[in-house]
């Protein structure tokens, strides 16, 4: 789905009207980017790695080097399904998230085949400290990031749903993952993935100005998450907000930008919201 204003806003259920020049002059404000990753340290992030206690950065999995947030496994003898997640300290509801990433190097020993060049941005996730020691993934909506092998097509900015469901084309979608219609990004190239999240209404995955996946009404439900606290999983509850995580799933990955535009001030100002998002998505 190619990005354009009409498809974007009719899908979101937002009515776009004509605005006079005088009206536009009162809404020329634009949100400033919040740099979730400051390029220097991880002080604003909370770490949870499976089989380890909350806050333990086992084997220095998550680190900052050369201005990059890196995920590495040189301290692992065997990956052993020690899935890791690093969550930003503050939850968000209405936002545009931009993540610049690249896969590098070789997969950790013991990593599953499906996890080769596999990571993700977890959206509307549970609070990091509520994850139990043996829990594999946060209850969340995942914008899955996959790298190509130079031979076969492999889409990225897909959807996976650990402990959640979404609505797709007016029907509840319960399978664990859903492929986007993106192209394949081979090798160690930098990729910019954008995620437009409007509370519990609509979510869009965007690459190169194209909407590659769209769904609605994210909610808790289904399976595909293990060893969680039952108090954190109220099936059917709509996800209006949550925490943003980055993943470690056994393949090294670099992040050079994790940037967010908070759209919550425009939640009840539909025309202004339309204009602001269109302008943000049109940026290079």
C-alpha positions, 0 to 999 in steps of 0.5 A: 500500500503506497502512502497517500493522505486519503488511504491513510486517513480514511483507514484510520476513520479520521475525517479530513476536511478543508481548512482555511488559511486562517485555521491553518495559521493557528495549528502550525505547531509541530511536535519535536522529535524525542530521542529515546536513544541519546547516543551515549548510554542506556540510562532511560532504558529498562532491561529484561532478559529471559532466565535473568532478573529484571534489570540484569544486562546479562553478558552485556547484551545491550551496549552503547559503542560508537554512538550506536545501541548494539545488541551482541552475544560475545558473552554467551556460550549458548543462546539458550532461548535467552530472549532479551528486551530493552524497554524505554522508561515511559509509556506512549499512546499516540505516536510516530516511532522511527527506528534506524537499524542494521543487522551485522555479523553472525548469529549467536550459537544456539539461536533458532533458525527463524531468529536469523537476522530477526529482531523487532520493535515491541509496541504497546508493551507491558511495563518491563518490571512486570515481566517474570524471570522466565517470561520469553516476550513482553505482552505486546504488538511486535513490528518484526524486523527481518533481514534478507539472505541475498537469495530469497524474498523476506519481508520486514516490518511484519506483525507478530503478536505475543499475548495479543490479537489485532483486527484485520479487515474488520475481523479478529486476527489470531495467528501469531505473525502476519507478513507485510508487503515490503521489499527485501532488505539484504546485507548490512544496509541501514533500514528506516522503519516507521510505526504510526500508532494511534492508541487502540485504534489503528497501527501502520507499518511504514517503509520508504513512504509506503504503508506495508501493513495496517491493522486496528484495535490491538488487544490482549489475547491469544497465546504465543507468550510463556511464563507470564504473570496472569495478572498482566494478561486480561484477554480482550482488553484493548491496548490504548498505550504501552511501552516500546521495546527493542529485541535481542533474539540471537542475531547481532543488530545495531540501532543508530536512531530510536526517535518518537513524535508524541501525537497525544496533544492532537488526539482530539484535534482530528484535522490538526492530527492529519496535517501533522502526521502527513508532514512528518511522514513526508520528511526524508 
